[in-house]
Amino acid sequence: MDKVSLHDIVVPQAASWWPLAPAVWVVVTLVLVVLLVAGVLLWRYQQRRKAKKAALKRLPALANADHHQLTLLLKQACIAYYPRTRIAALSGPQWFQFLLEQLPQKQRQQWQPSVQQWQQQWFSQTASFENYQHFAKVWIQQALPPTKQQEAKHD
């Protein structure tokens, strides 16, 4: 009998992870697209609220300011969101009406009496504007940034 030489058992190489399977490429692409879209939306969200944050940050520095300085801050915040020509033209009753229109209905009803009082006392030396600072804070928090319908209404 002939001696048959046996060869050693050769184990195949382990499967490589590269190149990736087509299904993995699809999943990776979808994840990257979702992350990119989420990043863009987050960036736009932050940019849209930048003026609001700046106004709220400046508000405590105006704690002892008169009502004209608070109105200036409100107008500057509005100009960041509404057309400059529209906001710059507002004064007196039209300005206060604009401010009230931007608030939610509940807030509007709550502030209506105070706003009417401020309108009557606007140029008085003895006017009481103690709630105006609080109104400015509430208004910035509630009314900014405006909804798409509010922006379209004032274009």
Sequence and secondary structure as in RCSB ss.txt:
>XXXX:A:sequence
MDKVSLHDIVVPQAASWWPLAPAVWVVVTLVLVVLLVAGVLLWRYQQRRKAKKAALKRLPALANADHHQLTLLLK
QACIAYYPRTRIAALSGPQWFQFLLEQLPQKQRQQWQPSVQQWQQQWFSQTASFENYQHFAKVWIQQALPPTKQQ
EAKHD
>XXXX:A:secstr
                S S  HHHHHHHHHHHHHHHHHHHHHHHHHHHTHHHHHHHHHGGGGTT  HHHHHHHHH
HHHHTTS HHHHHT  HHHHHHHHHHHS HHHHHHHHHHHHHHHHHTT TT   TTHHHHHHHHHHHH S  HHH
HHHT 
